[in-house]
Amino acid sequence: MKEFFRRTKKSFPADQSSEQAQIPDDLWVKCSSCRELIYRKELNDNLKVCPKCGHHMRMSAREWIGLLDVGSFSETDAHLLPTDPLGFVTPDEAYADKLKKSQHRTGLADAVLAGVGSIDGLWMALAVGDFAFMGSSMGSVYGEKMSRAAERGAELGIPLLTINTSGGARQQEGVIALMQMAKVTMALSRLAEARQPHIAILVDPCYGGVTASYPSVADVIIAEPGANIGFAGKRLIEQIMRQKLPAGFQTSEFMLNHGMIDMVTPRGELRDVLARLLQHYRRQSPSMEEGDDGMEATDATPIYVHGRV
């Protein structure tokens, strides 16, 4: 009878129990706005917009390509790789090492992904910033890709769509980075001469030399809800002015109310809005010239010696 009530220890094979206990670490995501836990698949299906509070989370450049018609995107200028013209080094890390880490983490050569694609069969040139690559800071390759995207739009007679998020100019490239502001703006003037529009989408965050240059002179400026947009940050401005700034300062809604942008559009509605805008500039499928050097990756090419910085 005593043996009947005695506890017996059950043993399970170590590998079997450990396999059953394994749960993916990234199954849930916490919203930085409402702090609620969201099932990752549900979040991805909702274009990384929190289904509970509507907060728009950051998307990578390749995720933004999902706005286009399936299979229509063709990347260009993938062979352009950033260099280190100043030999920039900090006590913590060399610029060259930081570039390699960013390239490995994002799978991009630099902070911009450029190419040609379509929405509802309407073709356009495209350039998308990726904040995960050094805060999508504007360096020589960033400026070159943006400029080539504008020139490609002018050459093919198609609109240009830019999706912009950035912390500003890339300080590790010094004045070379600052010159990209003027270069991209001048390239856009050639797009305007071809009577093709530049449609700019501003996503959180968008600051510094990027906001101060080409997106602000676009023909149509669209921002996502709640996006922070400006030149300097709110806290820095308050410290300099020594006064409190109004509520909602530098948000997309504030910018819309003060006439700085044209519309605030939720991410889920962007494709339809872009399709309606592109209807005004219709064109059949563009024919890329054979042997376009942007269609294949080649060895690293220093950008600052190509006849323009």
C-alpha positions as CSV (number, residue, x, y, z in Angstrom):
1,M,0.0,0.0,0.0
2,K,2.9,2.4,0.8
3,E,4.3,1.8,-2.6
4,F,1.0,3.0,-4.2
5,F,1.3,6.5,-2.7
6,R,5.0,6.9,-3.3
7,R,5.9,9.6,-5.9
8,T,7.9,8.3,-8.8
9,K,10.2,10.6,-10.8
10,K,9.5,10.5,-14.5
11,S,12.5,11.1,-16.8
12,F,12.2,12.5,-20.3
13,P,14.9,12.5,-23.0
14,A,16.8,15.8,-22.7
15,D,16.6,16.7,-26.4
16,Q,12.9,15.8,-26.7
17,S,11.9,18.1,-23.8
18,S,14.1,21.0,-24.9
19,E,12.8,20.8,-28.4
20,Q,9.2,21.0,-27.2
21,A,10.0,24.0,-25.0
22,Q,11.6,26.0,-27.7
23,I,9.5,29.1,-28.5
24,P,10.6,31.7,-31.1
25,D,11.9,34.9,-29.4
26,D,10.4,37.2,-31.9
27,L,6.8,35.9,-31.8
28,W,5.5,39.0,-30.2
29,V,6.3,42.7,-30.6
30,K,5.6,45.4,-28.0
31,C,4.2,48.6,-29.5
32,S,6.3,51.6,-28.4
33,S,3.2,53.8,-28.3
34,C,0.5,51.9,-26.4
35,R,2.9,49.3,-24.9
36,E,0.6,46.4,-26.0
37,L,1.9,43.1,-27.2
38,I,1.1,42.3,-30.8
39,Y,1.4,39.0,-32.6
40,R,4.2,39.6,-35.2
41,K,2.4,38.0,-38.1
42,E,-0.7,40.2,-37.4
43,L,1.6,43.3,-37.3
44,N,3.3,42.4,-40.6
45,D,-0.1,41.7,-42.2
46,N,-1.1,45.2,-41.1
47,L,1.9,46.8,-42.7
48,K,3.6,47.3,-39.3
49,V,0.8,49.5,-38.1
50,C,-0.3,48.7,-34.5
51,P,-3.8,47.3,-34.7
52,K,-4.6,48.6,-31.3
53,C,-3.5,52.3,-31.3
54,G,-2.7,52.9,-35.0
55,H,1.0,53.7,-34.3
56,H,3.1,53.4,-37.5
57,M,6.3,51.5,-36.9
58,R,9.4,51.7,-39.0
59,M,9.7,49.6,-42.1
60,S,12.9,48.6,-44.0
61,A,13.5,49.8,-47.5
62,R,12.7,46.3,-48.9
63,E,9.5,46.2,-46.9
64,W,8.4,49.4,-48.6
65,I,8.8,47.7,-51.9
66,G,5.6,45.8,-50.9
67,L,3.6,48.9,-52.0
68,L,4.4,48.1,-55.6
69,D,2.9,45.6,-58.0
70,V,4.2,42.1,-57.3
71,G,7.4,41.4,-59.3
72,S,7.5,44.9,-60.9
73,F,10.5,46.3,-58.9
74,S,13.9,46.3,-60.7
75,E,16.8,47.6,-58.6
76,T,19.2,50.0,-60.1
77,D,22.6,51.4,-59.1
78,A,23.2,48.4,-56.7
79,H,26.9,48.5,-57.5
80,L,27.4,52.0,-55.9
81,L,29.3,51.5,-52.6
82,P,30.2,54.1,-50.0
83,T,33.9,55.0,-49.4
84,D,35.7,56.7,-46.5
85,P,37.1,59.9,-48.2
86,L,38.1,61.5,-44.9
87,G,39.5,58.4,-43.1
88,F,37.0,59.2,-40.4
89,V,37.7,57.6,-37.0
90,T,36.2,58.1,-33.5
91,P,37.5,56.8,-30.2
92,D,34.8,54.1,-30.4
93,E,34.8,53.0,-34.1
94,A,36.1,53.8,-37.5
95,Y,33.6,54.9,-40.2
96,A,34.7,52.1,-42.5
97,D,33.9,49.5,-39.8
98,K,30.5,51.1,-39.1
99,L,29.7,50.9,-42.8
100,K,30.5,47.1,-42.9
101,K,28.3,46.5,-39.9
102,S,25.4,48.4,-41.4
103,Q,25.7,46.6,-44.7
104,H,25.7,43.2,-42.9
105,R,22.7,44.1,-40.7
106,T,20.5,45.6,-43.5
107,G,21.7,43.7,-46.6
108,L,22.0,47.1,-48.3
109,A,25.1,48.8,-49.8
110,D,24.0,52.1,-48.4
111,A,21.0,53.8,-46.9
112,V,19.0,54.1,-50.1
113,L,17.4,51.4,-52.3
114,A,16.6,52.7,-55.8
115,G,15.0,51.3,-58.9
116,V,11.9,51.3,-61.2
117,G,8.5,49.8,-60.4
118,S,4.8,50.2,-60.8
119,I,1.6,50.6,-58.9
120,D,-1.6,49.4,-60.8
121,G,0.6,49.2,-63.9
122,L,1.7,52.8,-63.7
123,W,5.4,53.1,-63.8
124,M,7.7,55.3,-61.8
125,A,11.3,55.7,-60.6
126,L,11.7,54.9,-56.9
127,A,14.2,55.7,-54.1
128,V,13.6,54.5,-50.6
129,G,15.6,55.4,-47.4
130,D,16.3,52.8,-44.7
131,F,16.7,54.2,-41.2
132,A,18.3,51.0,-40.0
133,F,21.4,52.0,-42.1
134,M,23.1,54.6,-40.0
135,G,19.9,56.5,-39.5
136,S,19.5,56.8,-43.3
137,S,22.0,59.6,-43.2
138,M,22.7,61.4,-46.5
139,G,26.2,60.6,-47.7
140,S,27.8,60.5,-51.2
141,V,26.1,57.3,-52.3
142,Y,22.7,58.4,-50.9
143,G,22.9,61.6,-52.9
144,E,24.1,59.9,-56.0
145,K,21.3,57.3,-56.0
146,M,18.7,60.0,-55.4
147,S,20.1,62.1,-58.2
148,R,20.2,59.1,-60.6
149,A,16.6,58.2,-59.7
150,A,15.5,61.7,-60.6
151,E,17.5,61.6,-63.9
152,R,16.1,58.2,-64.7
153,G,12.6,59.5,-64.3
154,A,13.4,62.4,-66.6
155,E,15.0,60.2,-69.2
156,L,12.1,57.6,-69.2
157,G,9.4,60.2,-68.8
158,I,8.0,58.7,-65.6
159,P,7.3,60.2,-62.1
160,L,9.7,59.9,-59.2
161,L,8.6,58.5,-55.8
162,T,10.8,59.0,-52.8
163,I,10.2,57.5,-49.4
164,N,12.2,59.5,-46.9
165,T,13.3,58.9,-43.4
166,S,16.6,60.3,-42.1
167,G,18.6,61.8,-39.3
168,G,20.3,64.3,-41.7
169,A,23.6,64.6,-43.4
170,R,26.3,61.9,-42.7
171,Q,28.9,63.7,-40.6
172,Q,31.6,61.1,-41.3
173,E,31.8,62.4,-44.9
174,G,31.9,66.1,-44.0
175,V,31.3,68.7,-46.7
176,I,30.8,65.9,-49.3
177,A,27.7,64.9,-47.5
178,L,26.4,68.5,-47.3
179,M,26.9,69.0,-51.0
180,Q,24.4,66.2,-51.7
181,M,21.5,68.5,-50.7
182,A,22.2,70.8,-53.6
183,K,23.0,68.0,-56.0
184,V,19.8,66.1,-55.5
185,T,17.8,69.3,-55.8
186,M,19.4,70.2,-59.1
187,A,18.7,66.7,-60.4
188,L,15.1,67.3,-59.6
189,S,15.1,70.4,-61.7
190,R,15.8,68.2,-64.7
191,L,12.9,66.0,-63.7
192,A,10.7,69.1,-63.7
193,E,12.0,70.1,-67.1
194,A,10.7,66.7,-68.4
195,R,7.3,67.7,-66.9
196,Q,7.3,64.7,-64.5
197,P,6.3,65.0,-60.8
198,H,8.3,64.2,-57.7
199,I,6.0,62.6,-55.0
200,A,7.7,62.5,-51.6
201,I,6.5,60.5,-48.7
202,L,7.8,61.5,-45.3
203,V,7.9,58.8,-42.6
204,D,9.1,58.9,-39.0
205,P,11.6,60.3,-38.3
206,C,12.7,62.8,-41.1
207,Y,15.1,65.5,-40.0
208,G,18.2,67.5,-40.9
209,G,19.6,68.0,-44.4
210,V,17.1,65.6,-45.9
211,T,14.0,67.5,-44.8
212,A,15.7,70.8,-45.6
213,S,16.4,69.9,-49.2
214,Y,14.7,67.7,-51.9
215,P,11.5,66.4,-50.1
216,S,10.4,69.9,-49.2
217,V,10.4,71.0,-52.9
218,A,8.4,67.9,-54.1
219,D,5.3,68.4,-56.2
220,V,3.2,66.4,-53.7
221,I,4.3,65.9,-50.1
222,I,2.7,63.1,-48.2
223,A,3.4,62.2,-44.5
224,E,2.3,59.3,-42.4
225,P,0.3,60.0,-39.2
226,G,2.3,61.0,-36.2
227,A,5.6,61.3,-38.2
228,N,8.2,63.6,-36.7
229,I,9.4,66.0,-39.4
230,G,11.8,69.0,-39.1
231,F,15.3,70.3,-39.3
232,A,16.5,70.3,-35.7
233,G,14.9,68.3,-32.9
234,K,12.2,69.8,-30.7
235,R,14.4,69.7,-27.5
236,L,17.3,71.5,-29.2
237,I,15.0,74.2,-30.5
238,E,13.5,74.7,-27.0
239,Q,16.9,75.0,-25.5
240,I,18.0,77.6,-28.0
241,M,14.8,79.6,-27.9
242,R,14.3,79.1,-24.2
243,Q,10.6,78.7,-24.5
244,K,8.1,75.9,-24.7
245,L,7.0,74.9,-28.2
246,P,3.3,74.1,-28.9
247,A,1.9,70.7,-28.4
248,G,2.3,68.4,-31.4
249,F,5.2,70.6,-32.8
250,Q,7.0,68.9,-35.8
251,T,4.4,66.2,-36.1
252,S,2.9,65.5,-39.6
253,E,-0.5,66.8,-38.4
254,F,1.2,70.1,-37.2
255,M,3.0,70.4,-40.5
256,L,-0.3,69.9,-42.4
257,N,-2.1,72.5,-40.4
258,H,0.7,75.0,-41.1
259,G,0.8,74.4,-44.9
260,M,4.2,72.6,-45.0
261,I,2.9,69.3,-46.5
262,D,-0.1,68.4,-48.7
263,M,-1.7,65.5,-46.9
264,V,-1.4,63.0,-44.0
265,T,-2.2,59.5,-45.2
266,P,-2.3,56.3,-43.2
267,R,0.0,53.5,-44.5
268,G,-2.9,51.3,-45.5
269,E,-4.2,53.9,-47.8
270,L,-0.9,54.9,-49.5
271,R,-1.1,52.6,-52.4
272,D,-4.5,53.8,-53.5
273,V,-3.5,57.5,-53.0
274,L,-0.3,56.9,-55.1
275,A,-2.3,55.1,-57.8
276,R,-4.7,58.1,-58.1
277,L,-1.7,60.5,-58.3
278,L,0.1,58.4,-60.9
279,Q,-3.1,58.3,-63.1
280,H,-2.3,61.9,-64.0
281,Y,1.1,60.9,-65.5
282,R,0.3,57.7,-67.2
283,R,2.9,55.8,-69.2
284,Q,3.3,52.3,-70.5
285,S,6.1,50.0,-69.1
286,P,9.5,51.8,-69.4
287,S,12.1,50.1,-71.5
288,M,15.4,50.0,-69.7
289,E,18.3,50.3,-72.1
290,E,20.3,47.1,-72.5
291,G,23.4,47.1,-70.5
292,D,22.2,49.6,-67.9
293,D,25.1,49.7,-65.4
294,G,22.6,50.0,-62.6
295,M,21.1,46.5,-63.1
296,E,24.1,44.6,-62.0
297,A,26.4,44.8,-59.0
298,T,30.0,45.4,-59.7
299,D,33.1,46.2,-57.7
300,A,33.1,49.2,-55.3
301,T,33.0,52.5,-57.1
302,P,34.2,55.7,-55.3
303,I,31.4,58.2,-55.9
304,Y,33.3,61.4,-55.2
305,V,35.5,61.0,-58.3
306,H,32.8,60.6,-60.9
307,G,32.7,64.2,-62.0
308,R,30.3,65.3,-59.3
309,V,30.6,64.8,-55.6
